[in-house]
């Protein structure tokens, strides 16, 4: 998090010609192809990824305290109520995108009566619905506390009745969980909770087609620990009550489920040994089997005739829609590679391994993550196999070829999770969005207008005003709301922090996982690996911090377990600290520097926070360091930030959850770390991932990114409120500020990049350095009013004899729908002003009225 180069931006941009900027951007947008061999798509290490999530939230304890986490998330949901006590805190967040670069999708469901109606479930971003065949999408699950989706099932009698199982069924390095099953009877407009809260990951739901009150739900339980909630559950009263009808053991759950639609008392359940936390990843075991019942779950048999035995990984199944006796399944082995594809034609009595010609390690060691097999409902011999790529067989699995272009072409993203069929198309869910093609075509198209990316870090590109960010599975991207469906890929791999030199557009940096920092000094023609200039024996974070000095942007500071200084273009870095952590105690990936900061006032003041709770300060540009941890909690340090104007003022934020532990997550020091003050105020006990101090307001306006959204304070941290509407309860990892457009930027780990107009909260413009913040509730512009409310044809602004410069109207999604400068002979308006709202649709809108450098926001309703 940083301030988008306030001190250099305006002056330098004016000195450069538009040709240079265009030339630079032309190179940047072509980087991905030019340097694919060296830097693109480095494989994510699942252990590193999981440690990044769990270590932050569990340190210093060895186990993640889920009860405390759940309590915090539910408090954030409560705080997201539509109204706030502070004026300007209840406006909508604006979606900046990308909408054209998809996020991680686990599952889809298509209305069998009207194929234009579809539902898509994200790994962390909830459910999106389309009613026009995929042209436009909108969220329908945002009012729930957990947005990870494992399965979506439509009622066989009424496709407007939807059952949703929450929790990320793929249990990846970020194993986001859920809180049971939800039901909607109106196509997703409203939801009720059906229980199985403690089962946490619902893998599959099947409904008896002859009696829809009978429902089965496969569960993987809470993946972090052993627990008895795993297995298969049954309800005979539409989900009001549940009974566990299959339980293997406390580390084994049900990952897949099939039901014989001709005899719905016959079911097949695939089980899987799976534990995932920051200390272990169990992805295979001797309890991986296919179980069969013919009496609705009263008794079960393990199927074995022709199936693998012994230690196995994940199993996937698919039943023919034409003949329920035909079932295909895949087994992955202890190395998470494809072991084999098997077929039964007699309901599981015997199985035959299919030849699998043309498949060469299709899972690429990710059989625990993908690997589903799917049968075309109109053709028993047409199979689709989800791996890193998507494969297709037309002869029952004996011969295979690519069903979609390989991931490296960037036509269809890699890592496939689900395949569904409409009457005319096939769809696949991937880690990079949803893709589809017509049966009669070979051309694949991606679904757009689905903001679902998982951002680690964000910034503002000072040379074009666009927003850049690093995204899980989707590298580094750049764009904004003006072209929300035209964001550009800049770099591959798992993206982290981009940085731009505000004095020279030819110097910029991108980052991939584990400190893969690359540098160009010639606008993207050539690249060097800055991360490799550090000692490769150092311990480094999955998300390794680095920054460019605000005093000299040709100087970079980066950190492993030590802090290094690097001079742009030199190819050489120097360690300027010793190991700042507690040492290599829990493993090479844990004890490292987690965040860095530099004083905006004094370039000699540097700060470093560590994953094991230490905070260090240097007042000598890194020559010497002092431990200033005393007075701070022993928690993972997520952010250290210096005041924009006060040399000795510094802020620290922490992660961590522990039941009945009310240790603060936000602290401030007025003496450069000698002592600390808790400024958490009335914040919920939620992990804080970043803090931003709004400049020019005497450090009274603070924003924090949390696991449950963004909170803000206008009185230096005494009172906090959740900021804005339209952002669901989701993790926000990074904050930044667009000083030109007065926007707070939030990098979410579920809904891409969002922005908030800080002028809705504040009357004094950020460029005004002569006074402190004045807030809406304290300013005497209440003389400005409007009528009628609701309005149908015309809204009249009564200016209260005050001059008005501009008026804007934006809708509940933050989109400007009307704007005007009501002036006469270039003089501000001094009389009442009428606005034609007859063309606006019914709904809630907001007026943004500007008077000189002050602004007021008013809410009104259009009702025709």
N, C-alpha and C positions, 0 to 999 in steps of 0.2 A: 504494500500500500504506500502511496506517495502522492505528491501534490501536483502531478502533471506538469512539472517544470514551470512553475509560476514565474521564476525570476529570469528565464531566458526567452520564453515563448514568443511574446508579442514583438520584441525588437528584432529577433533573428528572422522570423518568418517574413517580415517585410523586406528583408535584405536579399532574399533569394527569389529568383525568377520562377514563374510557373513551369517553365520548361524543366528546370532541375527537379522540381517536385514530381512532375509527371514521369520523368525519366527514372527517378528513384523508385516510384511506385510500380512502374512497369517491371523493374527487376524483382521487386519484392514479391509480386504476385506470381512470378514464374520460378521462385526458389524451389518449390517442392519437386518439380520435375528435374531441375538442373542438378540437384544434390541428393537424389533419392538413395543412391547406393551407400553414401556415407552416414547419413544422419536420420533417415526416415524410418518410422515404425520400428524403433527399438522395442523389443518385447518387454512388456511390463512384468515385473517380478511380483507374483501374488503375495509373497511373504512381506516384501517391502511395503506394498500397498496397504496390506492389512495392518502392519505395524503403525503406519502413518495415521490410520484412523483410531485404532485401539490405544496405542501408546499415549496419544494426546489426551484421551478421555479417561484413562485408567490410572496413569501415574499419580502417586507412587505405589499404588496397589497393583497386584499382579492380575487381578480380575476386573473386568468392566462391570460397574454397578448399574445394571439395567434398570432397577427400580427407581434410582435417582434420575436417570436419563428420562424415563417415561414420565415421571412427575414434572420435570422441567418442560418437556415437549407439550404436555397438556396445559401447562400454565401459559406457554406461548400461544397455544390455540385460543385460550380464553382471552388473552391480550389482543388478539386479532379482531376483536369485535368491530363492527362497522363504525362506531362513534368513538371519539377520543375526548378527553377532557381539555386537551390543548388544541387551539385552532390551527388548522393547516396540517395536522398530523393524520387526517383521515382522507387524504386525496389518493388517487390511484397511482401505483407504480406504472411506469411506461416500459413496455417490452422493447428492448433495443435489438434483440436477436442474438445469435443468428437463428432464423427460421428455416434456412435452406440447408444447414449442416445439422443433421439429425443427432440426437442423443441416443442413450441406451434404451431400447425397447425389448421387453420380454415376451409379450403376448398380444394377440389380436383376436377379435370375435366379429363375425359378420352376420347381420340380420338376414336370415334365410328367406324372408318374405320380401324385403326390400334391400337389395345388396348395396344400395347407396348409403345405408346406415351401417357404420362400422365403429368399433371401439378399439383403442390401442392403449396398452398398459406399459408404463415406464418402470425402469428399475428404481428411480427415486422421484419421478415427477408426476405421479398420479395417472389419471385416465383422460385421454382426449377422444372426442367424438366427432364424426363427420356425418352429414346427412346428404352430401352431394357427391358421394363416391370418392372422396379423398381430396377434393380441390381445396376445401377449407376445413379447419379443425378448431375445436375449442375445448377447454378443460371442463370436466363435469364432476370432479372428485375433490375439489380444493378445500372443502369445509371439514375435512377429516385430519386427524393428527398424524397419520402415517400415510405416505404417498408411494411407497414401494408396492408394486403390483406383481403378484405371482400367477394369477389366472383370472379369466373372465369367462363366465358361462351364461348362456341365454336359456331361459325357460323354454322347453320344447313346445309348450302350448301357446305361449305368449312372448314373443321376442322383445317386448317392451319391459319384461321382467328380467332383471340382470342380477347375477350373483358375482361378487368379486372377492377373491382371496388375496389378502395383503401379504407383504413380505417378499423380498427379492429371492425368487426360487433358485436362482443360479449361484447364490451364496459365494460371491466373489470376494476380492480383497476388501471391498466395502460392503460387508454383509448387512445391509439395511433390512430391518425387520418390520413386521406389521402388527396389527392388533385384531386379527380375526377376519370374519366374513361380514360383508355388507350386502344389502339387497335394495334394489330400486324397482319400483313398479311403474315408473313413468319415464323410462328411457334415460335414466341418469340425472333427472332434474332434482330428485330428492333421494335420500338414503336412510336406511335404518340399519342398526348394528345387530347381527345375529349371533354374536358370541364367538367362542373359541379364541378369546383374547390372548390367553397364555400360550396358545399353540404357535403364534408368532409368524410362521411362514406356512402359508396355505399353497400347496403345490398344484392341486387339481380339484375341481368340483364336478360331480356327475349327478344328474337328476333323473329319477325314474320316469320314463316317458308315459307310463300307464298310471302313475300316481305321483304327481309332482310335489307332494308333501314329503316324499322320501328322497333325501339328499345325502350324498356321501362326500366327504372332504378329506383329501390326503394332506398330511402335515409333516413338516420337517422339524417342528419345534423351535426352540430358541437355539440358534446354531453356536452360540458362544460357549455353552456348557452342556454337560450331560443332563437330561431331564426326561421325565416320564410322559410329557405331553405329546411326544412324537407318535406317529402311526396314522390309522384311518378311523374317522369318526362318521357316525350315522345319525341322521335325524329323521323321525317319522312324522313330525309336525311342522314341516316347513322351516326348520331352523330355530324354533323356539327352544328346543332342548337337544342335547347331543350326547351320544354314548360312544366310547372308544371300542371299536370292534376288531381292531388289529393292532397289536403292540408287539414289537420285536425286542427292543431293549432301549436303554437311555441314550444311545449314540446313533440310533438308526431310525430313520423316518421313511415316509412314503413319498417318493419323488414323482411317480407317474401312476395314472389310473385309467383303466378302460372298463366300459360297461357293455354287456351284450344287450343291444337295444331290442332284440326279439325275446330275450329272457332277462329282464333287468335285475333278477336276483343273482345273476352270474357276473362277477367282477374279477378283474385282474389288477393286482397292485404290485408295483416295482419298488423295492426298498433300497436304501442307500445309507452306508455309514458315513456320516459327515459331522465334523466339529471344526469350527473356525474361530480363532481368536488370535491375540498377538503372540501367543506362545506355541501354538500348534495348529497344523492344518491336516486333519485326517480326511482323506477323500476316497478311501477304498477300505474294504474289509470283507470278512467272511460272511457277513449278513446281507450281502447284496443278492437278492433273489426276486423271482416273480412268483407271487402268491395268487391262488385262485380260490374263490368261493362260489358255490352254487346255491347257497341258502341265505343270501343277503348279508353275509358277514358273520354268521353264527359259527361256522367252521371254515378252516383254510387248509390248503395243501400247497406245498412248494413244488413248482413245476421244474422238471429236471431232464426229461428224456430228450437229449440232443442239445441242451443248454449248457453253458460253461458252469463249472463248479469251483469252489475255493474262493480265494481272495479276488474280489472284483471291484470296479469303480462304478460309475453311474450307468443306469439302464434306462433306455427309452422304449416306448411301445407305441404302435399305431394300428388300430383295428380298421379293417375294410368296412366302408359304408354300404357295400353291396352284399357282403357275406360275413357275418360276425365270427364265423369259424376261422377266418383268415386274419392272422395277426403277424405283424413284423416287429422285431425288436433289435436294438443294438446294445452291445456290451462294450464298455471300455475297460482297459486292464489297469494294473497297478502303476503303470507309467502314464496313465491317462491318454493312451493311444487307443484307436479302434481295435478291439479284439475280434469282433465279427458281427455280421448281420444274419439274423435267424428268422425263419418263417414257419408258422404252423398253419395247417389247413383243417385241423380238427379240434380247434378250441384249446390248444395247448397240450394235448395228449402226447404229441411228438413234435419235434422241431428239426428243421434242416438248415444247415448253414449255407447261405448264398455265396456265390463265388466272389463277388466284390471286385471283379476285374476293373482296373482303371482307378482304383482308390489307392493313394500313396500317402499314408499318415494324414488323413483328412482332418483329424482333430488337432494335430500339431501339439500334442501334450496338453490339450485343454478339454479332455473328455469329461472332466468334472464340471466344466463351464457351459459347453454346448454339446451337440451330439444327438439332437432329436431326429427321429425318422418320422415321415409323414406320407400317407397314402392318398393319392388323388381320389376323392369320393366317387368319381365316375369311371375309374380305371384301376383295377386291382394291381396291375403290373407297373403303374407309374409311381415311383417312389422319389422322395426328396430327402436329402440328408444334410443336416446342419452341422457344419464344422467351421473352421476358419473361413473356408469358402463354402458355397452352396453347390451340391452335387445332385444329379438327376439320373435315374435309371428308368428305362422303358420296358424292361423284361424281368421285373420282379427282383431286382437287386443283383443279378449276375454280372451285368456290365454297367459301368458308370462313366459319366463325363460331367464336365462343369455345367451346372444348370444356370449359372450367372457368371459374368466376367469375374476373374480373380480379383482379390482385394487390391492388388498393386496397380490396377488400372484406374482406380478411384471412380469407377462407374457404379459399382455396388460395394458398400462397406463390408469389411470382414467381421467375423464372429457372429454367426447366425444362431437364432434362438427359437424361432417359431415359423411355421409355414401354414398359411390358410388359403382357402379357395373360395372365390365367388363363382358365379355362373360363367364368367368370361375371363377372369384373371386369377393369377397366383400372386400372393403377397409373402414377403419375408420380413421378419423383425431382426434387426442387427444392432450392434453397438454404435452404429452411425445412422440410425433412423429406420424408416420403413421404405421398402422398395417393392415395385410391382411391375408386372408385364401382362399383356393380353396373351391368351393361349395361342392366338394366331400370329404372335409377333415374337421377335428375338430381342426387342429393345426394352430395357429396364428403365423405369422412371422413379425418382425419389419423391416422397411426400414432403411437401413444404408447409409452412405456416404452423409448425409444431415446435415451439421453443422448449427444448428439453436437454440442452447441454449442461455439462457439469464443469463449472469453471473453478480453477484453482486461484488464478491471479488475473488482474485486469489493469489496464492503464489507458491513457489517452496518447495517441500518436500526435506529437506536436507539429508534424509537418502536413497533416491533412485533416486533423480534428476527428479522425475516426477512432473507434475504441478497439483495442487489441486485448487479447486474453489467451491464456493457456487452458486447454480443455482436456479432460480425461478421454482417452481413446481417439481424440480428434485434433491433436496438435495445437498449433497457434493459429488463430483466426482474427479477422479484422473487418469491421463494418459498424453500422449504427441503424437506428430506426428508419432513417431516410431511405435505406435500401435493405430492409430487414430480410428480404429473400435473396440478397446478393452479397452476403459476406464472403470474403476470400480466404482460402487456406494459405497460410504463410509458411508453415513448417509442420513436420509430422511428429510421430511418436505420441506419448502422453505430454501435452503441453503444460508448461508452468509459467514462469515470469518473462514477459517481453520487456525490453528496455530500449529507449531511444535517446540518443545524444541530442539535446536541444540546440546545440551549436553547429552541428554538421549532420545533414540528412544521410550521409554515406555511412555513418557509424550507427549500428543497431545490433541488438542481441536477442536471441531466442533461447529457450531452455526446455530440455526434456528431463525425464525422470533421473534421479540419482546424480544430479549435478551436470547433466550434459549441456553446458552453456556454450553456445556458438557465437562467434563474432564476425561481422563483416565491416571492413573499413572502406569499401569501394562500392557501396550501394547494392551489394548482393552478388557481385561477380565471383568473389572468392570468399572462402570461409575458413576459420580456424577454431579449434576446440579449446576454449578458455578453461573449461573444467579440468582438462587433462594437465594443465600447468600446476595443479595442486598435487600434493603427495598422495599417490593412489592408495597408500596404506591407511590414510585417514578414514575416520568414520564420517559418513556423510548422510544427510537426510534424503529420503525419497523426494522431498520438496526442498532442495538446497537453496538457502537465501543468498541473494546478491543484490547490490544496488549501485547506481552511478552517483558519484558525489554531486550534490547540488552546488557546491562551490567550484568544482573542477570536474565536469562530466567526462573527461578523458581518464579519470581515476575510478576504478571499480573496486568495491569491497565485496568479497565472497567468503563463504564460511563452510568448513567441514566440522571437525571438532575444534579447529583453530580458525582464526580470522586471517584472510590473505588480502593483500593489496595488489592490484593489477593495473598496469598502464596500457591504455588502448593501443592495439597494434604491436605490442612488444613481444607477445608470445611467452611471457615470463611473469610469474607471480611470486610474491614474497610473503612468507608467514610473518604477521605482525603481532601474533599472540602465541602463547603456548596453548595446550589443551585446556579449554575453559569448562569442560564438563567434569563429572565425578569419575570419569575413567570408563574403561571397557568392562562393565559389570554384567549387563544383561545381554550383550551381544553387539556385533559390529554395526548394526543398523540403528541402534537406539541412541546412545549417548553422543549427541552432536549439537551444534549451534542451530537453533530453530528459527531465529529471526535476527535481523540487523537493523540499525538505524543510525542516522547522522544528524547532528544538530543543524537546524536551519540558520542559526545565528552564529555559531562558532564551529568552523570546520574541523577543529581539533577534538571536538567532543563526539566520540563514537560509543555505541551501545550494542550489546549482544545479549540475547536470551538463549537459554539452552533447553533441550528436551527434558532434562532432569532437574529443572527448577531454578537454575542459577541465572542471575542478571549481573552483567559486568559493564563497567564504564571506563573509558579512556579519555583523558583530557589532554593527551599529547599526540593525537593523530595515530594512536596505536602503539606508540613506543612502550608505554606501560599501561597496565590494566588493574583496576580495583574491583573487588567483589562487593556489590551493593545489594546482595540478596536479603540481608537482614531486614526483617519486617514484612517480607513477602511470603505468600504461602508456598509450600513445597508442591507445586503443580507444574505441569508442562507450560512453558512460556510461549504464547502464540504470537505476541506482538509487543514491540517496544517502539514508541513514537515520541519524538521531541516536539515541544511547543513550537509553533511557527514564529513566535516573537520573543519569548522569554527564555533566556539562555539556560537557566538552571531548572526549568520545568520539564518533566518527562513523565510519560504514561506507560504502564505495563498492563497487559491482559493475560489471562490464564485460561486454560481448558480444565477439564476434570469434573467427575461426578462422584459423589459419595453420599449415601442416604444419611439424613440427619446431620449433615456437615454443612455449615453455613459460611464456609470460608469465602471471602470475596473474590471476584474474578477480575476486578478493575481497580487499579491503584494509580495514584499520582504522587509525584515528589516535587517539592518546591526548592529543593537544595541539591539537585543533581544526583539523587539516589541515596543521600545520607539517611533520610527517613522517608517513610511512605504513609499515605493516607488512603483509606478505603473510600472510593467514590462509587461503589456499586449501588448505593442508595436502595431503591425499592425494585431493583432488577430481579427477575426470577433467577433461580440457581441453575443457570444454563451456561454451557461452555461459550466463552467469548473468543472469536477467532481473529478479530482485527479491530482497530480503533482508528477513527479519523477525527481530527480536530479542525473545525472550520476556521480558516484564517480570518483576521480582521474583526473578530468578535470577542476579544479578550479571553479566548479559550473557554467561553461559556457554552458554546454549542458543540456537543460531542455526539458522535455516531459510533455504534458498535455493531459488528457483524457477529451473529450468534448461530447456534445450531437450530434456532427457531425463527430466523428472520432478522430484521434490522431494528434496533432500538435507538432512541435519540433522547438527549437531555438538552434543555435550554438554560439550565442553571448550574452548570459545571459538574453535574453528576449527582445532585441531591435527589432529583426526581427523573425517572425514565418512563417512556412510553414506547410501545411498539409503533413503528413508523409506517404509515400508509396502508392502503387496501390493495387487493389484487395480487399480493405476494403470499402464496400459501405458506404453511409452516414447513420450512425447508432450511437446510444449512446454507449459510452465506459465508464464504471463506475470505473474501477480499472486498475492500472498499476503496474508491478513488473519487476524484472530483474533477468535473469538467468546468473549469473556471470561466470559460467563454460563455457557456450556456447556463451556468449556475445550476448544474445537475450533480447530485450525488449518484455515484455509480456503485452498483452492487453485483458482484460476481457470485451467482447462486450455484449450488451443486445439484440443481434439479431443473431450473427454469431459465437457463441461459443468463444473459446480462440484462439487468433492469436499471432504470434511472428514476430519480425523484427530484422534482423541481423544488429546490430549497427556498425559492422566493415565496412559495405558498406558506412557509413558516415564518419568514423574516421580512421585515420592512426595509431594513437597511441593506443596500446592495453590497455584495462582497467586495467591490472595488472601493467602497467608502471606508477609509481608515481613520476617520476623524471621531468616531463615536462607537460605543458598544452596540450590541444587538438590541433592537427594539422589536417587540413581538406584537402580533396581531391583537392579542387581548389587551395590550397596553396603549394602543395608539388611538387617536381620536378621529378615526375615519368612519365611525359608526353613522355619521351623517349621510354617508353614501348608502342608498337603499335601492331596491328594485321591486317591481310589481308588474303583473300579478304573479303569484307562486302557489300552485302550478300555473304555467303559461301554456297557451295553445297556439296563438298566432304571433303576438308581439310581446316582447319583454321590454319594459321601460326602466332605464337607469335614472334615478333621482340623485343628482350629483351633490345635493346638499350645499350648493353654492361653492363647491370646491372644483378646481380644474382637474380634468382627466386627460391623460395622454393616450393610453391605449386600453382596449378591452379585448380579451380573448375568452373563448368558450371551448372547453374540452370535455369529452365524454368520460364515462366511468372507467374506461380503459386507458385514459391518459392521452388520447388522440385529440389534437386540436381540430375542431370542426368549424370554427368561425373566428376570424380575427380582423380587427379594424383599428385605425387610428382616427378617432372622431375629432378631427381638427377643422378649424375654419381659418383660411388664410395663414396656415401654418401656426396658428395659436391653439392652445389646448381648449377643449370643450368646456363651456361654462354654463350650459343649459342642459335640460333633460335630453336623453338620447334614447331612441327606440331601436330595437333589434328585431328583425324578422326571424322568428324561430319556427315558422310553419313547416319548413322542410326537414326539421329535425325529427327523428323518431322518438317515440315515447321513451322516457327514462330519466335518470338522474344526470345532471350536468353541473359544471362548475364555471363560475365567472372569475377571471383573473383581471382585476382592474388596477391599472398602473397610474400613479400620480407622482410625477418627477421620479425620484429614486425609491419610492415606496409603493408597496403593492398590497392589495387585500383580495382574499378569496371568498366567494359566496357560493353556496350550493342552491340549486333550484331544480325544479322538475318540469319536464315538458309532458303535457297530457292533452292529446287531441280528442 
